[in-house]
């Protein structure tokens, strides 16, 4: 397995930085913290969704101390990858430098679903699990990309 002296810096971006990007940051830290230095931000940040915190806690990942932040606050970080997890973020996300690679994974936002509390929580759990699967495969792909190409734009 490829080991780098430096961790791969990854920024997960969605519109509000309240749910999907927060979950992605949490999973990346939890599952791949040895190889990924994870961050999250939003284009129009709001507070972290309590349901996201709850379903992540159910899975053994604590994101309760994470905070929503505007992407501009991270402009000084030299990211290797920016991963957009919603279509709006993909369209509007700024590049911080010409070496960063962009990756997009469209994930439905459970925050705006209507229904019973059970139905809404089930949607949050589905999103949590989808993001977990994505992070597991993403980490392996990032390691391969870093091994064979460094920091180029896809």
N, C-alpha and C positions, 0 to 999 in steps of 0.2 A: 504494500500500500504506500502511496506517495505521502511523504511527510515534509512539510515546509517548516522553516524556522519561524515564519510569520503566518498568522492565521489569515484566511481569505476574508476580506472585509465585504460584507453583504448588507445592503440597505433594502428593506422590504417597504414598499410604498402602496398605500391605497388612499382613497379620498379623505376619510376622516381620521385615520390612524386610531380607530376605536375598537376594531374587531379583528379583521383578517390579517392585517400587517402585524398587529400585536401578537396574535396567535403564532404567526410565522416566526417572529422574533423569539418568542418563548420556546417553540419547538426547536429552532436552530440552536439556541443556547443549551437546551436540555439534551438533545440527541447528538449534536455535532459540535459542541462547544470546544472540543479539542482541535478542530480544524477551521471553524467559522467564528468570526467576530461579528455578531449580529446586531443590527440596528433596525428601527422602524420609524417611519414618519408619514405625514399626510400632507395633502395639498390644501385641505381645509380642515385642520385638526379640531376634534372635539374631545370630550373625555373618554377614557377607556370604558367600554361597555361592561357593566357588571355581570351580564350573562356570559360574556367571553371569559371573564375572570373565573366565574363559577365552573364552567365546563372544562376549562384547562385544569383547574384544581382537582376536578374529578379524575382527570387523567394523570395526576401527580406532577403537574407543572404549575409553578406559582408565577403568575404575571401581575400580581396585585401591586407590585412596586413600580411597574412600568408606567410611563406617562406619555400621553399624546403630545406630539411636537410637530411643528411646521418643518417641512423639508429644508427650508432655508437655514434653519439652525444647525444643519449638518453639512453645510457647504464646504467647510474646511477639512472634512474627513476625506481621505484619498481612498474611495471605494474601488474594489475590484469589480463588483457586480451591483447593479440595481435591479431588483425584482419587483415588477408591478403586479399586483394581485387583483386589480380591477381595470376595466376598460378605460374609465375616465383617467386614471393615473397613467395608463399607457400613453394616452393621447397628450397629456399635459405635463408629464414628468420632465424636468430640466436635466440636462447632462452636467455633471460637475467637471469633467475633464474628458479629453478625447480618447482616453485609454479604457474607460469604464465600459463594461459589457452590459447590455440590457437584456433581460429575460422577462417574458410575460406569461402569466398564468391567470386566466380569468376564473375567479372564484365568486360564486354568488354570495351576496351580503345577507346574512340572516337577520340583521338588525331591523329591516323594514318589512318583515313578514308579519302578516296578521294571522290570528288564530288563537287557540287556547294556549295557556302557558305550557302545557305538555308538548303541543305541536311546535311552538317557538323554540323550546329547549331542545327538542329533537333536531330541529334545523341547525341550531348552534353546534350540537354534537356532530352532526354530519359534516359541517364546515370544518370543525376541529379535526376530525378524522381525515378528511380530504387534504387538509394542509399538512398534517403529519406525514401522510404518504408522499406528498410532494417534496417535503423537506428531506426525507430519507433518500429519495432518488436524486434530488437536487445536489445534495452534498457530495455524492459520488461523482456526479457529472462535473461539478465545479473543480473537484480535485483533478480530474482528468484534463479539463481545459487548462487549468493552471500549470499542470505538468507539461503540456504540449503546446502552449501558446502564450503563456503569460497573460498580459492584460490588454487585450485588443477588443475592439468593438465588434459584436456579432453582426 
